[in-house]
């Protein structure tokens, strides 16, 4: 039985069918036509807009998509009947002998995963990209055999993993997120993240953020004696073997000047160091890795430089949907910042970035249906605050208040669903309108010459 027919569930269904299982897919919502056609083509039985309890609860095993919560009634019923409920990652791992490099954390997972994959591919290794980015892991295993898989793993996927052994596990950070899925207890979320090291032995490697107290204080969860490697952006310490010294990333006798890196900001320095050390596990030299790093370009919506208009630089960080992600973005700039933020608030505590903003942000342009929380919190702290309810006005107001040499940064700290389909839609609209603004200003400049 497979619960959920998105990328994860469909991939699991295709692999299960290929491996000779009797497969049935059930989705409580409507199934996307793309996935429906893939299931139909492979003669996989499915249902949508319902869960047929008699069929589901007669399963030998259930593969649960990450979007289906543990608290879902059908999952609870299966658990009471002692039917194993696993994740698609756990299922797919049974059918490959490849090395598994897994990356998790509250923020930075996608960047680090894409970077790791890019380096390995540029160095000519046989590598697949899967998990929360690209195809599902099961679909990758179904389609093609690789020597290595780089996996972006969420806590929801980790919760359904029991026997899988990751050869390399990277834990970037742990900050409060998705706590509604963990009884609103941070300690439950922390334990979920540490499942990335379960089943590791002394042939495995665990790479972690040595600056993160939630990680350092819970290293007790590491069993099996993997090689542990701490990474820090605060300099060398007892917990950090690899570190940023203020100008270079230091890897023992090797170092890399941050001025030469394709990504900016201390949070990205940590992502890069973790990716490099994950790649080292495959036997690549630092020289090979450094060379491959030069051609990397980050995924959209993550501190993505859009354009410079009239001396003002515009950056799209629409993926920053929580306060901690905004903190990382703010630390990436020395220039004065006009910050576009707002949307669907997720219980944000803006005091966590208050001091940092007061030192860097010259103006806030709030963009949302309800901006009252942002305006109330910052009205006596930030010199200029504008309130808007659409992307066009937000950009216009930002450009008006910005001076040559400033940065206009879209880093919302909020979900996007009040005005947009998702964070990608928000970032795409931002990018499109900035490019229109640049074309308009360039045209006007030509007319005056």
C-alpha positions, 0 to 999 in steps of 0.5 A: 500500500502506498499513501499519497500519489505525488512524486514520492508515492508515485516513484515508490509505486513504480519501483514496487511494481518493477520489483514484483509487489502487488501495489495499490496507491491511495490518495485522499486528494486528487492525483495530478494527471502527470502521476496518474498517467505514469501509474496507468502506464505501468498498470498500477492500481490506484484510487483518489479522493478517498482511503479505502480502509479495507484495502489499506489495512490488509497490506503487508507494508505501507509506504507513506509519502512525507506529506501524510502526517503520522497523526492521519487516522488511516496511519494510526489505524495501521499502526494499531494493527502492527502494519509496518509504515515506512518512508519511500527512502527506506523502501528504495534503499533496499534495492540499491547497493549504491553509496548514500550521501544524505543531507538534512537540516532546517535550512540549507538542505537544497543548496548543500545537496545540489552543490554536493551533486554538482561536484561529484558529477563534474568530477565524472562520478556516477551520481544520482540526485533525489529526495526532496529535490529532483526525482524521488529516490525510488523513481531514480532507483527504478529508472537507472542504477548509479554508484552514488546517490545524493539525497535531500532528506526531510524530518518527515522522511527520516521518521519513516526510516528504520534500517537504512544506513547512510554512508554519509550523513550531513546535519546542517542546523536545527531550529524550530520548524514544523513543530505541529508535526512533533507535538510542539516539542523541539526535542522531538524534532531534534530526535527526528533529525538525528535519525540520519545517523541511525545504523551508521558504523565506523565505515560511515561519516557524520558531518555536522554544524559545530556552531549549533547548540541543538546539535552539539548538546545532542551528539549522544544520539550518535551511535555506531562510532562513525567518523565525526567531523564538525564544521564551523564558521566561528573558527577552529574549536574542539568540536570543529575540524573544518572552519572559516577563519574570516577570509578562508575555508580551512581544511587541514593543510588546504584552504579556499579563499571565500572571495573565490566562492560561487555563494556568499554569506557565512551560512553558505560557507558552512554549506560549502564546507559540508558539501566538500567533506561529503564529497571527500568520502568518495575519494576525490582530492581537495584539488578536484573538488575546488575546481568543480566548485567554481562552476556551481550555480545555486537553485532559484529563490535562494539569495539569487542575484537578479539584476542591478538597476540604477546602482541598486542590486536586487536579490531573490530569497523567496525560499526564506520562509522562516526567521532563521533563513532571513537571518542567514540572508542578512548576514550575507551583505555588508551593504545597506538593505531594503528588505521586502518581507511578509506573507502568511505568518507562521508564528514568527518571533522577530526579536530573533533578528531584531538586533541584526536588522537594526544594524543593516536594514534601512527600510522594510517594505511589508508585502502581505494581506495583513502586515500588522504584526511586522509594522507593529514590531518594527515601527519604532526600530526601522527608520522607514516602513512601507505597507503593500499588498502586491508585488508590483507596489512592493518593488516600486516602494523598495526602489524609491527608498533605495540609493545607489549601492544599496541592496533590495532583498526579498527575504519574506520570513513568511509563507507565500499563500496569501498572495501567491501559489507558493514561494516559487511563484513569489520569486518568479514574479519578483524576478520577472518584474525586476527584469521589466524594471531594468529594461524600462530604466535601460530604455529611458537611459538610452533615450536621454543619450 
